[in-house]
Amino acid sequence: MEFPLSQSALPTSTSTVSPPRPHRRSRHRVALAIIVTCQLMLILDATVMNVALPRIQRDLHFSATGLAWVLNAYTLTFGGLLLLGGRAGDLFGRRRMFVAGITLFTAASLAGGFAPTAGWLLAARVLQGVGAAAAGPSTIALITTTFTEPRERIRALAVLSGIASAGFAIGLIVGGVVTEAASWRWVLFVNVPFGVAAVVLAPRFVREPERHPGRLDVPGAVVATAAAASLVYAFLHAAASGWSQWRTMAALGAGIVLLAVFVAMQARGRRPLLPLRLFADRNRAAAYLAFFLAPAGMMSSFFFLTQFLQEVRGLSALATGLAFLPLAAAMFTMTRLVPRLLPRFGPKPLVLTGSALMVAGLALLTPLSPGGGYAAALLGPLVLLGLGGGLGLAPLTPVIMASVQAADAGAAGGALQTMQQVGASLGLAVLVTVFGTAVRNAGAVSPHQALVTGMDTAFAVAAGIAAAVVLVALTFRRQQAEVR
């Protein structure tokens, strides 16, 4: 089935829809601002802690390998429960789940900011992930039901996708600024006023869409989350203890088995969390796979860049955050262009070009040197990553959501963000494993040189993952340009 971006392909209104009246358009803008701000807040927390990790490690006494769980406790819970959150929104009301999720996320952020121990912080991050999983799928579904005019919907989805993609880089900047100006605790506290504002304003400006009958597949959600957690644990344990350790292999085997069980459950279930019909469309299936691979390669590399800038180069948290400003600016610029380019050229050339730029940016990071200058060694790769991420990721949300049936909107949005978050978690786990192995095999070199050797190897693998996105983009069906 070919994915067209013409008006006839969209599931609700067509060209016969009259333009929205001024007061409706104004309410839509406010609703979009609320939804996009909350989506940005949820995405920020996947990377905002990166820059603060060295200080968190010192204050709460995390081990070097355990530190990755500050990120994965959030992204893994977020990704693992997104399918359940998406289906819950379809059944119980998307706005209701959106508000409930933001409420829990905000309360957990406040609790995490006061964390006295490592365990407390990880528990708060898990609760943040649960709240994000409840709210996240509804952000996309609420946009598809709020914006019924085809061009307006594509534009709104592209804005949401672009902000979400840029949010990974923006999180690094915000984390650096806030950590330096106050402390790492304020990286969590800053969520509170935005969350409270969203909870107050959403019932007034965001319309509650129609609900759809069904039931929650709680066993499916448990199996999906356990599968992802087992796989991530296997790779992180391998980073510390190697692949020959029995716990590593047991976790890896359990993750693979649980993943197979989940797919079987979804194929046979009457009300599955992840309707396999979502993957029947070739473009949508390719977009889902690209949303899994791109964060696995690109976003996970942020973990190593922040460590390099602070631990090897000795930069402050503020300087580290600002170092990512060119990446965020390039990504945001490209996401502003995508709504104009996508209807004209279709997804294939955009994702192809964007993923190729990501590969180039990651490849240029492989010859890192402890003494290399920022302008010579990092500026170019960061700009390429920003351009590639914006151009390659922003078209994927409209591809996935534009032709999905209304009853599956929450599940489709949940699946999209599941791919993104689980991809980032597994990508980080894989790259940490590669990094740890390379550091152990570095030989008799200085500690800084050993770290850089491990990072170079991790970036090379990340470039390979990004190259897989190029191959996926080649499978998109071509479509005729739409000139208006």
C-alpha positions in Angstrom: 0.0 0.0 0.0 1.5 3.3 -1.1 1.6 6.2 1.4 0.3 9.4 -0.3 0.4 12.8 1.4 -2.4 14.1 -0.8 -5.7 15.0 0.9 -7.5 11.9 -0.3 -5.2 9.7 1.9 -6.1 11.2 5.2 -8.6 9.4 7.3 -10.9 12.1 8.4 -11.5 15.3 6.4 -10.7 16.0 2.7 -10.6 19.0 0.5 -14.3 19.6 1.2 -13.5 20.7 4.8 -14.1 24.4 5.3 -11.2 26.4 6.8 -11.3 26.6 10.6 -12.9 29.7 12.0 -10.5 32.2 13.7 -11.5 31.3 17.2 -11.1 27.6 16.4 -7.7 28.3 14.9 -6.7 30.2 18.1 -7.8 27.3 20.3 -6.0 24.9 18.1 -2.8 26.9 18.5 -3.1 26.9 22.2 -3.8 23.2 22.3 -0.8 22.5 20.0 1.4 24.6 22.3 0.3 22.6 25.3 0.8 19.2 23.6 4.1 20.1 22.1 5.5 21.6 25.3 4.5 18.4 27.2 6.0 16.2 24.5 9.2 18.2 24.7 9.3 17.9 28.4 8.9 14.1 28.2 11.7 13.8 25.5 14.0 16.2 27.4 14.1 13.9 30.3 15.6 11.1 28.2 18.8 13.2 27.7 18.7 16.1 30.2 20.4 14.0 32.8 23.4 13.2 30.6 25.3 16.4 31.4 24.6 16.0 35.1 25.8 12.4 35.3 29.3 13.1 36.7 27.8 15.1 39.6 25.0 12.6 40.2 27.7 9.8 40.3 29.7 11.8 42.9 26.7 12.8 45.1 24.8 9.5 45.1 27.8 7.1 44.7 26.8 5.3 41.5 29.2 2.8 39.9 30.5 3.5 36.4 28.3 0.9 34.8 25.3 1.5 37.1 25.3 5.2 36.0 23.7 4.2 32.7 20.6 3.2 34.6 19.9 6.8 35.5 19.0 7.1 31.8 17.7 3.7 31.1 15.4 3.5 34.2 13.4 6.3 32.5 13.7 5.4 28.8 13.1 1.7 29.4 10.0 2.2 31.5 8.8 4.9 29.1 9.3 2.7 26.1 8.1 -0.5 27.7 4.8 0.8 28.8 4.0 3.1 25.9 1.9 0.5 24.1 -0.2 0.1 27.2 -0.5 3.8 27.6 -1.6 4.2 24.0 -4.3 1.6 24.3 -5.5 3.0 27.6 -5.9 6.4 25.9 -8.1 4.8 23.3 -10.3 3.1 25.9 -10.4 5.6 28.8 -10.0 8.9 27.0 -6.8 10.4 25.5 -7.0 13.7 27.3 -7.7 12.0 30.6 -4.6 9.8 30.2 -2.6 12.8 29.0 -3.5 14.8 32.2 -3.0 11.8 34.5 0.3 10.9 33.0 1.6 14.5 33.2 0.5 14.6 36.8 2.4 11.5 37.7 5.5 12.7 35.7 5.5 16.0 37.5 5.1 14.5 41.0 7.9 12.0 40.2 10.2 14.8 39.0 9.6 16.6 42.3 10.4 13.5 44.3 13.5 12.7 42.2 14.9 16.2 42.8 15.0 15.4 46.5 16.6 12.0 46.1 19.0 11.2 49.0 20.2 7.9 47.5 20.8 6.2 44.2 17.9 3.8 44.8 15.5 6.7 45.4 16.6 8.5 42.2 16.1 5.3 40.1 12.7 4.8 41.6 11.7 8.3 40.8 13.0 7.9 37.2 10.9 4.7 36.9 7.8 6.6 38.0 8.6 9.4 35.6 8.7 6.8 32.9 5.3 5.4 33.9 3.8 8.9 33.7 5.5 9.6 30.4 4.1 6.3 29.0 0.6 7.3 30.0 0.9 10.8 28.5 3.2 10.3 25.5 1.0 8.3 23.1 -1.9 10.7 23.7 0.1 13.7 22.4 0.2 12.3 18.9 -3.4 11.0 19.0 -4.7 14.3 20.3 -3.1 16.1 17.4 -4.6 13.8 14.9 -8.1 14.3 16.3 -7.7 18.1 17.0 -6.4 19.0 13.5 -8.9 17.6 11.0 -7.9 19.7 8.0 -5.3 17.6 6.1 -2.6 20.2 5.5 -3.0 21.6 9.0 -2.6 18.1 10.4 0.5 17.3 8.5 2.0 20.6 9.6 1.1 20.0 13.3 2.5 16.4 13.2 5.7 17.7 11.6 6.1 20.3 14.3 5.5 17.7 17.0 8.0 15.3 15.4 10.6 18.0 14.9 10.3 19.3 18.5 10.5 15.7 19.8 13.6 15.0 17.7 15.3 18.3 18.6 14.3 17.7 22.3 17.1 15.1 22.7 19.7 17.8 21.9 17.9 20.6 23.7 17.9 18.4 26.8 21.7 18.4 26.8 21.8 22.2 26.6 19.1 22.6 29.3 20.9 20.0 31.5 24.2 21.8 31.2 22.8 25.3 31.9 20.6 24.2 34.9 23.3 22.0 36.4 25.9 24.7 36.3 23.5 27.5 37.5 22.0 25.5 40.3 22.6 21.8 40.7 21.6 18.5 39.0 18.5 18.4 41.2 17.0 21.4 39.4 17.2 19.4 36.2 14.2 17.5 37.7 12.6 20.5 39.5 12.3 22.5 36.3 9.6 20.0 35.1 7.3 21.0 37.9 5.9 24.4 36.8 5.5 23.3 33.2 3.7 20.1 34.3 1.4 22.0 36.6 0.5 24.5 33.9 -0.3 21.7 31.4 -2.5 19.9 34.0 -4.5 23.1 34.6 -4.8 24.2 30.9 -5.3 20.9 29.1 -8.9 20.3 30.2 -9.8 23.8 29.0 -8.2 23.9 25.5 -7.6 20.2 24.5 -10.7 18.5 23.2 -11.5 14.9 24.5 -11.8 12.7 21.4 -14.2 9.8 21.1 -13.4 6.6 23.1 -13.2 3.2 21.6 -14.5 0.0 23.3 -12.1 -2.8 24.2 -9.9 -4.0 27.0 -6.3 -3.5 28.2 -3.8 -6.2 27.4 -1.9 -6.0 30.7 -0.1 -9.3 30.3 1.2 -8.1 26.9 2.5 -4.9 28.5 4.3 -6.9 31.2 5.9 -9.3 28.7 7.0 -6.4 26.4 8.5 -4.5 29.3 10.3 -7.6 30.6 11.7 -8.4 27.2 13.2 -4.9 26.7 14.5 -4.8 30.3 16.1 -8.3 29.9 17.9 -7.3 26.7 19.1 -4.0 28.1 20.3 -5.7 31.3 22.2 -8.3 29.2 24.2 -5.7 27.3 24.9 -3.6 30.4 26.0 -6.7 32.3 28.2 -7.7 29.4 29.9 -4.3 29.6 30.9 -4.9 33.2 31.4 -8.7 33.3 31.7 -9.9 29.7 29.6 -12.3 27.6 30.9 -15.5 29.1 29.2 -14.7 32.5 26.1 -16.8 32.9 23.8 -14.0 34.0 24.6 -12.1 30.8 23.6 -15.1 28.6 20.5 -15.9 30.8 19.2 -12.3 30.4 19.9 -12.3 26.7 18.1 -15.6 26.2 15.2 -14.5 28.4 14.8 -11.3 26.4 14.7 -13.1 23.1 12.2 -15.6 24.3 10.0 -12.9 25.9 10.1 -10.9 22.7 8.9 -13.9 20.7 6.2 -14.6 23.2 5.0 -11.0 22.9 4.8 -11.1 19.1 2.8 -14.4 19.4 0.4 -12.8 21.9 -0.2 -9.8 19.7 -0.9 -12.0 16.6 -3.5 -14.0 18.5 -5.1 -11.5 20.8 -8.5 -10.0 20.0 -7.5 -6.5 21.4 -3.7 -6.4 21.1 -1.5 -3.6 22.4 0.3 -3.6 19.1 -2.0 -4.4 16.3 0.2 -6.1 13.7 -2.0 -4.5 10.9 -0.1 -1.3 11.7 2.9 -2.9 9.9 0.9 -4.0 6.8 1.6 -0.7 5.1 5.2 -0.8 3.7 6.0 2.9 4.3 4.6 2.8 7.9 6.6 -0.4 8.7 9.8 1.2 7.3 9.1 4.4 9.3 8.7 2.3 12.5 12.0 0.5 11.9 13.8 3.8 11.1 12.4 5.3 14.4 14.0 2.3 16.2 17.4 2.4 14.5 18.1 6.2 14.4 17.9 6.8 18.1 19.9 3.6 18.7 22.7 5.1 16.7 22.5 8.8 17.1 20.9 9.6 20.4 22.9 7.1 22.4 26.1 8.7 21.2 25.2 11.8 23.4 26.0 9.7 26.4 29.7 9.4 25.3 30.0 12.9 24.0 29.0 14.4 27.4 31.5 12.1 29.1 34.2 13.0 26.6 33.7 16.8 27.1 33.6 16.6 30.9 35.9 13.7 31.9 38.5 14.0 29.1 38.4 17.6 28.0 37.5 19.0 31.5 34.7 21.2 30.4 32.1 22.5 32.9 28.5 21.3 32.7 27.5 24.6 31.2 30.1 24.5 28.5 29.2 20.9 27.8 25.6 21.8 27.3 26.4 24.7 25.1 28.6 22.5 23.0 25.5 20.9 21.6 23.9 24.2 20.6 24.9 23.8 16.9 23.4 20.4 16.8 20.1 21.6 18.3 20.0 24.7 16.0 20.7 22.6 12.9 18.0 20.0 13.8 15.4 22.7 14.6 16.1 24.5 11.3 15.6 21.3 9.3 12.4 20.4 11.1 10.9 23.8 10.1 11.6 22.9 6.5 10.2 19.4 6.6 6.5 20.4 6.5 7.1 22.1 3.2 9.4 19.4 1.7 7.4 16.4 2.7 4.2 16.9 0.6 6.4 17.9 -2.4 9.0 15.1 -2.4 7.6 12.4 -0.1 9.5 10.6 2.7 12.1 8.6 0.7 14.5 11.4 -0.4 14.2 13.2 2.9 15.0 10.1 5.1 17.7 9.0 2.7 19.5 12.3 2.8 19.0 12.7 6.6 20.3 9.3 7.5 23.3 9.7 5.2 24.2 12.9 7.0 23.8 11.0 10.3 26.3 8.4 9.1 28.7 11.1 8.1 28.5 12.9 11.4 29.0 9.7 13.5 31.9 8.5 11.2 33.7 11.9 11.7 33.5 11.4 15.5 35.6 8.2 15.4 39.0 9.8 15.3 38.5 11.7 18.6 41.6 12.9 20.4 42.0 14.0 24.0 43.7 17.2 22.8 41.6 17.9 19.7 39.9 21.4 19.5 36.1 21.8 19.5 35.9 23.6 16.2 38.2 21.1 14.4 37.0 17.9 15.9 33.4 18.3 17.0 31.6 21.3 15.4 31.3 19.7 11.9 30.0 16.3 13.1 27.5 17.9 15.5 26.1 20.1 12.7 25.8 17.0 10.4 24.1 15.1 13.1 21.6 18.0 13.6 20.9 18.3 9.9 20.6 14.6 9.5 18.4 14.1 12.6 16.0 16.8 11.6 15.7 15.8 8.0 15.6 12.1 8.6 13.3 11.8 11.7 10.8 14.6 11.3 9.0 13.0 8.2 8.4 9.7 10.0 5.6 10.8 12.3 3.3 12.0 9.5 4.2 8.8 7.5 3.0 6.7 10.4 0.0 8.7 11.6 -1.5 10.2 8.5 -3.4 7.2 7.2 -4.0 5.2 10.4 -7.6 4.5 11.5 -9.0 6.6 14.3 -9.5 3.5 16.5 -5.8 2.7 16.3 -4.4 6.3 16.7 -3.4 5.7 20.3 -1.8 2.3 19.6 0.0 3.8 16.5 1.4 6.7 18.5 2.4 4.4 21.4 4.2 2.1 19.0 6.0 5.1 17.4 7.4 6.3 20.7 8.1 2.7 21.9 10.4 2.3 18.9 12.1 5.5 19.7 12.6 5.0 23.4 13.4 1.2 23.3 15.7 1.9 20.4 17.5 4.5 22.5 17.7 2.2 25.5 19.0 -0.8 23.5 21.3 1.4 21.5 22.9 2.8 24.7 23.2 -0.7 26.1 24.9 -2.0 23.0 27.3 1.0 22.7 28.2 0.8 26.4 29.1 -2.9 25.9 31.2 -2.0 22.9 32.8 0.8 24.8 33.6 -1.3 27.8 35.2 -4.1 25.7 37.3 -1.6 23.8 38.5 0.1 27.0 39.5 -3.3 28.5 41.4 -4.2 25.4 43.1 -0.8 25.0 46.4 -2.0 26.6 48.9 0.1 28.5 47.7 3.6 27.7 46.7 6.5 29.8 43.1 6.4 31.3 42.0 9.2 29.1 43.4 7.6 26.0 41.6 4.3 27.0 38.3 6.2 27.3 38.8 7.8 23.9 39.6 4.5 22.3 36.4 3.0 23.7 34.4 6.1 22.5 35.9 5.9 19.0 34.8 2.2 18.8 31.3 3.1 20.1 30.9 5.9 17.5 32.0 3.5 14.7 29.3 1.0 15.7 26.8 3.9 16.0 27.7 4.9 12.4 27.0 1.3 11.3 23.6 1.5 13.0 22.8 4.8 11.3 23.9 3.2 8.0 21.1 0.6 8.5 18.6 3.5 8.4 19.9 4.4 4.9 19.0 0.8 3.9 15.6 1.1 5.5 14.9 4.4 3.7 15.6 2.7 0.3 12.4 0.5 1.0 10.1 3.5 1.0 7.7 3.6 -1.9 8.3 6.6 -4.2 5.4 9.0 -4.6 4.7 11.8 -7.0 5.5 15.3 -5.9 2.4 17.2 -4.8 2.7 20.8 -6.2 0.2 23.3 -4.8 
